[in-house]
C-alpha cells in the first residue's frame, strides 16, 4: 500500500521540483499507482508478505522496528507526561512484551527521519507511538505530533497487540506518516480522535502489510497530501459517525481481500492530481489489487449506510484488477464529474496486473438508494447492478456502446431514468420501471425499452 502512495507523491513532487527530490517520500520503487495512497501502509508480519512477494523499494523482509526513547515492558499507568524522540528510526514511546499500559493526557513529540520508510510502514519503525509484541495500550486524551519521514502517529503491529485510543489529537507533517495504523494483524480501536496529516502517503486511517482490525467511532480525520486518502485499507476497517476528508487524494482505497464499512459518516475525496503520471484514473473510492504483496489477493468490499459520500473530481467509484463488492444504503451521493462508476482494466504500468487481462468485476447493490451519473464497463470487465427497496437511478450504462458483461436487476419498487442509451447483456425486472426520456436500453443489441 505504502509503495503506491510513495510513488504517487514522488512522481508529483519531482515534476519541476527536482531539487525537492533529494528527500523522497520513501525508498519504494514500482509502487502501484494509487497503490497505497499516502498513508497507505505497505507492510506486514515479519518477513513473509501476503502472496509471498518480497517488498520492492528497499524494505527488508526481516522485521525491523528500530529503537525507542521510552519503552514500557511492564504494567504502567502514567498521566500528563511528555515523551520525545529526535533520533532517526526511534519511537518516542513503545509498548511491548505483553505489557498493559495506560497513558492519559500525554504529550508525544517525534522528529528525526526514518532511514527506510518501508520498515516504518510495515513494522512501525520511527512512529510516535508503537505497540507491538502483544503490548496493550490504553491512551486517553493528549497530543501526538510527528515531524519526521515515516513518522506515523500511533502504530499497532502484529497479532495480539492492541491499542484503545480516545479523545487524542494527532498531527503528522512529513511523508509516509499516517495518523493511526495497524499492520501484521494488530488491533486498534479509536473514538473521537482529531487527526490531520500533511505529507504524501499519509492516510489518516491506514493499514499495511499483514493488515489487522481498525475500528473508529466519531472524530475528524483529514489529509492534505497527494496519495493520502482518508482511509487506506489492507485490513478490516469500520468507521462510524465520523468526518473523513481527503483534500488532494481519493477518499477511500481498498487493496486486496479487505474491507471498509462506513456508517453515518461524512466522506469527501478530491483527487485532482494523477498519482502515477498522465492517464491514471481519478476517483474517490478505489478497490484494486496492486500485486505488490502488501495485501492478500482477493475481492475487496466497500459498504456504506447513511451519511454522505462526495467526490469532487473523477469517478465516484473505480474498480480495477480485482473483484469488488459495493453495497450502499441511504447514502447521500455527490459526484462532481458525473461519473458514478468505472469498472475497467489499467495499462499495467504500475504492476496492477497485465494490461489486457486486468479488468474488474463489480457486484454493486443499492438498497433504498438514490444514484445518478454514468457507469462505464470496459471489454475485459463485468458488472452486476442490483437496484432494490425503492432505489432510484438516474443515468446510463456504457452509453458509447456494448462492452464487457453488464447485468441489471430492477426491483418492482425501484426506478431507472435514462439520460442516454444504455447497453447491457442482461436485464431482470419490469421495463415499466424504466423511464426512457427518448433513449433506449439495449440487451445484446436488442432494444427492450
Secondary structure, DSSP 4 states (H G I P E B T S, - for coil): -HHHHHHHHHHHHHTT-GGGGGG-S-S--SPPTTTT-TT-----SSS--GGGPPPSSS--SS----EEEEEE-S-EEEES-EEEE-STTEEEEEE-TT-EEEEES-EEEEES--S-HHHHHHH-TT-SEEE-TT-EEEEES-EEEEESTT--SEEEESTT-EEEEES-EEEE-STT--SEEEETTEEEEEEEEEEEE-STT--SEEE-TT-EEEEEEEEEEEE-STT--SEEESSEEEEES-EEEESSS-SEEEESS-EEEEES-EEEE---S-SSSTTPPPEEEEEE---SSSS-SS-EEEEEESSEEEESSSEEEEEESSEEEEEEES-EEEETTSEEEEE----STTSSS-TTS---EEEEEEES-EEEEEEEE-TT-EEEEEEESS-EEEEEE-TT---SEEEEEE-TT-EEEESS-EEESEEEE-GGGEE-TT--EEETTEE--
